[in-house]
Structures are given as C-alpha cells and as structure tokens.
C-alpha cells in the first residue's frame, strides 16, 4: 500500500539529520558517528519512493558537501548512489526482517564511505590505513531498528 | 490501478536519472578541482549557515548560562587572576615596545624595508564538526568581516592554520595538521629552513626535505619552529611547534623528523585572524644588495 506522507515531516527529519551530523562529538568517538542522513534517506526511499529518491539523495549530499567542505558533487554522488540502490530493491527491502534490513543499511553506508574516500584521493588526501571507514556503517546498523520504530511513529496514527 | 501507476512512476527512468546525476556530480567535481565553481559555493553556503548556526547556538547558550550563574566569589577570584596576568603581560609588553623601537632604528640604519604592520581580529570557532578525515574548523567571521582566502589564523600559542574557504558569514580554516597543509618553517636556534606538513593526525607534523649530514647539529628535539615567511602566505616569526623526535634513518632519502604544534588546535573556542599590511617595495634595489656577491643557494 503506497500512500503519500507528510512532506513536512520528511523535510524536518532530513534537517534533523544534518544537525546531528555536524553536532560536536567527543573526539575519541569521532569515527563512530552514525551516518544520520543516509539512515533517513534509506528509510524514506524505502517507505515512499515516489516522494524521496535520487533527487533528495543528491540534494542532501550537496548540503553535506557544503557542510563538510568536500568537493561539490562528491557526497551528492555517494548519497544518490544509496538512493538508487534502495529504490531498486525497496519492495524486497520492505519485506525483510528488521535485522536483515540493518545489514543492507550497513553495507550501503560502508560502500558510500569507500566511494567518498576514493574520491578524496583525487583531491590529494591519502586513503586511511585503518578500518575507521567501517565504523559509521556499524553504528548505523545498530541504530537502524530503533530509528525505524521512531520514524514509523511519525506517520502511523496511534491505536 | 493507482498503486500500479505509482510503482511505474517510481521506477520509471530510474536508470536514466541516475546516469544524469552521475554525470552532473562528476562534472561538478572536475570543475571544482580545477578551481571553478567558487561563486556557486559562496552563494550556496549562505543557505547552510542556518544549519551551522542552529548547531552552534545551544553550545553558546550553555556557555552564556554558566557565565551568568557564576557565583560572585568565582568571579572575584577570576578577576584577581586576570588582573595579575594583565600586569605580567604589560611588563613583558614594555620590553617588547623597547625592542620594537630598537628594531625599527636598526632597520633604518640598514636602509631596509620596515616590517609590515599587522591588524588582528578575534573570531569564534563554531561548534560544528567537519568530516573526520580532514582537519578543518569553521569560524564565525566571513566575507562581511573582510576575511580572505589564504589568511593566517593563530591562537595565543601559535599558528593554527589558514582560511581555505570564505563564505558570506563564516569561513573554513584548514588546520596545520591536515594532510594537505604545508607551511614553510624555520628552526629558531639555527635558522634551518624546512617545510612542515600535516599528517591528518591530531597533534603531529612532519618536517620535510632535511637530509644533509650536518642535520644532527642543526635540529634536535625540543627546538622551536617559527614561520619563515617563505611562500608569502604566512607572516614570518609566528611560533608553529616544537620538534618532538629526530630520526636519522640512513636507508631513507630524508631524515624523519616530527614536530608537535604549539597551538591548541582541537581545544580552542577563539582564534585570531591576522591582516598583514604588506610594506611598499622599494622601487630600486638598494646599493648594498647589488654589491653583494651572489651566494649559491643552499638547499637542505
């Protein structure tokens, strides 16, 4: 059953994800920060692919490019890649059990980080020689089931 | 029929749209890495300032609250401490004034160019995080305050970095420790010149191109590094860091030397922006310079 969701709630959750991703964070956990925008993007692309998808992914990536001072288009590309894959498999993804969804989410975020770091090499940064780029995927994976329940509350009436 | 239509809509042209997005993003990245799109970024960043402001606001508010509800005793103690510090600093400043006038007199005798005058402005670091693989901070002064690209940023202890991106109301500063940052420096004790590059780590700098055998006497752990002013971006004479370890590995082409930055890079709430008024260059070279025999340039 496809139905339209309130556009305001979608926009607000995206703005909240931007705020969360630039919020001050304890320096020893800086690599563990979950990829909030990717989580929100995956959720809404899965729930309402006719409202949120490639373009929303691209625009939120562009905002991340501005916030993080990366090349314009870099994060835009990696976020729209996430949106593309979720839009492709959204019907199957909705039927998956929650933990299986979480694994897919973690995988997508890991791929996004990899692409980001490869693109960073073009600008002159070197690829990190540790596994820190996997950490956000792990934390996002753990967060997914809880975030799913919370976001579901925003558009499902209480009974 | 309706759900069917919606399904078709969401998947229609998905591949085509994705290809368009890939092409658009790639061309934007290529354009920006060649130095275009500066104005686009400048105008777009006015849009994201509210996001940065909203994140920064609670932090600022909590600071304001804690200073408002300080007890009187705490304030008195702090006041006394600050007054003592002020006295001490003024005593040092007296000596500095004396040295400054002496320096000016000596420069006049040597008929050399007077030192540039500097203008300093305080800027606050926005409590905003930038992605962890580069070392950058965002400050609350932008083009409307006259900040320019390449401007030097220091704190009370030493050089912090330079402005790499000026937005209307804020700017991004690349810290010394960013792996793309290079800074010409000089060892105070011996005058040895080198380049300090960041490593992307929190508190480490590498010193490059030092390989001569006599390096052992010219640089050692604990030496103070200052900006040499080469390259023109940075005013000379600001402290950069101290040498932490010198590793003379014969198998390597260059010695491996590491330094620790002086500035409190990750802990600062306030930074200083420096405007250096470049002195007017003399129209003709002074005779003392032209008579000097040309020395071979010594490169370490």
Interface residues (C-beta under 8 A of the other chain):
Chain A: X1 X2 X15 X18 X19 X21 X22 X23 X24 X25 X27 X30 X31 X33 X49 X50 X53 X54 X55 X58 X62 X63 X66 X67 X68 X69 X70 X71 X72 X73 X74 X76 X77 X80 X84 X87 X88 X90 X117 X119 X120 X122 X123 X124 X125 X126 X128 X132
Chain B: X3 X6 X7 X9 X10 X11 X14 X17 X18 X21 X22 X24 X25 X26 X27 X28 X29 X32 X33 X37 X40 X41 X44 X45 X47 X48 X51 X52 X54 X55 X59 X127 X128 X129 X130 X131 X132 X133 X134 X136 X164 X165 X172 X179 X180 X200 X202 X266
